[in-house]
Amino acid sequence: MQPAASVIICTHNPRPEFLSRTVEALQRQTLPSDAWEFLLVDNGSSPPVAEMAAGQEGLVAWHPRGRIVEEPELGLTQARLRGIAESTAELIVFVDDDNLLAPDYLEVAARIRREHPNLAAFGASILPEYEQEPPPWFHQFRQMVAVRKVSQDRWSNNPDDFSSTPLGAGMVITRDLAKHYAADARNNPSKRALGRRGKQLTGGEDIDIALTACDIGQGKGVFADLRLTHIIPAARTELSYLLRLQEATAFSIAVRRAMRNPSSYGGTNEPSRWRSVARKGLQSLRRLAMPRIERDMHDAWNKGMAAGQTYVRQQAAQRIAAGEQVRS
């Protein structure tokens, strides 16, 4: 019998205590374990997750459809693609290795899919569990670490509506969407550049997956009844980490924007150039008035955006050199 859902955890050098708690939350699911499959994708961990599993019998052996899958090419996008290829259910649930799903998560996901058959991607209300109480200034930036309370259900087929766009933690997608996304990603190096890669903090592959739902004529949403807890390590509440994350996020957004609107890069329109100069001048004045932390975040954003735009232009130049047509 085909499983109702495929739960996929992609992991690279996980903290054993976090991964164990993530799996324990899966063990508490109200949907019977024989009704869904569990894939643990080891993305080049050292030591391999299989060795960790050997020392923790409950990691995968408890599940009748549980197994470890290896993806040696480093990168969260590559690991997601491996999970998609190995999974069999019509509904795919991506769970990070520091996510604690509510006990009814899989049952609620299946219900939402039945009630909203036009949604190909949807996500959860994500509340934090801090390993260490963060400093007061952190809370204005907490959405950066995938903390997002959903108070009202929202769904849309508008790619520009962020309020209905799910985050990667706990994201649920249909197999039809997964197939379309996987086909696009395998043929597009810019898509594969998104997502975490070892210690690199690039991201945005989750947003790209969600927006692909709109590309194929379906919708995306977030639901308050779908709940998970995100364990936030102490290191992720430090300013140095958030600055790196801000820079990587800006890079990823620049790449994603270019994929979806190629004509927005490389233009030579003179009035646009002068408007850009004026805008940068205003931004410089605003920057001087910012508190130090906000100013540092502003600078990290600009640095990442510039690096992303450079990457996009380099990719375009390589395609031109290879004789490919670049859309405009």
Secondary structure, DSSP 8 states (H G I E B T S, - for coil): ---SEEEEEEESS--HHHHHHHHHHHHT-SS-GGGEEEEEEE-S-SS-HHHHHHH-TTTTTTSTTEEEEE--S-SHHHHHHHHHHH--SSEEEEE-TTEEE-TTHHHHHHHHHHH-TTEEEEEEEEEEEESS---GGGGGGGGGGT-B---S-EEES-TT-GGG---STT-EEEHHHHHHHHHHHHT-HHHHTSS-BTTB----HHHHHHHHHHHTT-EEEEEEEEEEEEEE-GGGGSHHHHHHHHHHHHHHHHHHHHHH-GGGSS---HHHHHHHHHHHHHHHHHHHTS-HHHHHHHHHHHHHHHHHHHHHHHHHHHHHHTT-----
